[in-house]
């Protein structure tokens, strides 16, 4: 390598107006704008050519925020430099740095990421640490308070992938769930709402997710079936779904190839396919195994499929139902169900979604059901707003976990203005309170249990 040129980079990262690159010998290079010292030269001089970052070696991973840089060394420590107005450098100060400084209280780190003005790190045990700006709740600590040194996020399971957007965070855990928190103005959290969340919430990605990425206000997740799904801000077509409409729902990206690697910028997304492509024919013969139609037949609370496969897995609201691995399943919770069938040719496919239950579509359920506190420790109360004449018509309630299993219930119920419920022996996570009326109407409210 000569100064001013790069021909042996193994990893690159891009900030707002600057770039980073790791070379084969673990040297870290930078170039571009340097207003806040984000190039790590020890000064504020902009560079049109790549030069080595001063005072750091053995770099194995990098991340770039809007105007700050992160580097992971082979010893598991994290280093940062550049703008620090929100504490995104994690050195317990708000002072910008023109040279790398070690992020406090982190060790055994294996992966790093950067949002616009917040930073993220994963350790070898799958614990997630965040610090920096929290104006949208992107630190997931239940407040809008920023952090000038790393804080551990209380997640449901161990994390395997994480990324940060402008003011939201997205992660994937060991069970294939997608978790998000922070700002949700454009639906980037992937829930059927545009309300922000100060705590981690589960995204319905309709499949097992292995890797995630965040754009400025959009989110992306790679499933283990090689489908890439996206949601959030889409005015520039960055979601890859053949339109430029924002969406709150995880939607499959239009792709005709398996994904090897992918990443997101402010308003775009790029994919490296698993196989090379050419615009000219190479006389390659492709054999395609087709997937038979997969149906769902409902008989009361029994769902079944006539598709003949070698294995089955039923899903409830996007999550696999434990033990539901035959061609039929008995269900009880209102929500969305589908079955994944694997056939003898090795191909698999999903049935259309079957929605069980009816609701009060003419009402906003947030206005009808009052549930507090939320989040809670398993002890909470609910009531019905006085202006709705439903109180005396309520006949039962049930609490379900994310797999649709009944955790607690009262099926012979006389409602009071305030009704207390305790589910104290449950794990931290997301649960659903389902309230049924004698006239057959069903209402649901989700809540979070923290420990």
C-alpha angles and dihedrals in degrees: 000000000000125000110271096026138076126200104151107050118150098184136017136190132187130209128186096294104349140067140213132202134185115214127213090262091054093254112146119224130190139182141166133057116007105181093134100029093264091145091065096227095130091251141061098251117134115228129205090193132055118260132171120274108244124245103010134093141162091050115175103169137023140189133185127208125190092287106350135077134217129196131185116209125208090254091066097254124129124222129193142185141167130053116014107172090128099035093260091146090065096219095123093257139089093221120116117239128213093192129048116276125187116256109239126250099004127125139155090028118169104176138026135191137176134215120197093281104355132072135216137197136183123206127210091265093058096255116148122220125189137181141166131048118019104173091127097036092260093145091064095221097126094255141071091241115124124222128228092195133032121291124190115240115225102234131177095237138002115293125236102175135020141170139171133225129192093296107346136074129213128191141172122217135206092268093057095254121141115225124194139175140169133049117011105178092131099032093264092144090065098232127121093263141056094229116122120240125218091192132053113275131186120251121214099233092159094229147040109295122208103174138020138195133186129214122196092284102351136080136214133192131187114214125208089249087066092250116134116213127194140185142168130051113021111161090123094043091253093145092066095225100127095259139062099233120125113241135193092199126084103251127189113252112236101251134147098197142053116269119242097174137348140181140178134227129192095288105359143057131211132200133198107205123223091239131041121254133213136191091219129068120258095184091249116167115220122197116200124198110207125222117230120232113277116210136184121219118196122208106173106297092343116099121189142164130219092208110118110223140151094242140014136200123185121208133204118201089341098310125105114253108232112244094006095123105128131083091270139041136188112228135188110170120086112242145081122320133182137161129228113212125195115203133209091260090063094252122123136194143175131244121233113276115269114206116209119202143024127251146185098276092167092064135061101239090208086065094047105044120050111198120177146218099019115203095035141162095250095285114098145136135227136195142171120249110254095237092065115078095216104099099093092041095062111112106172148355134208134186116216132190124222090275093058093252119146109246098174136355147175112196096174099055136161108194124225127194087261121028123188123213129184126194096163099156096063131108123249111274147091120311136178127225110209118195120192129196130210089246090061100257119140129204128187135193125182123218139177126237114205128190 
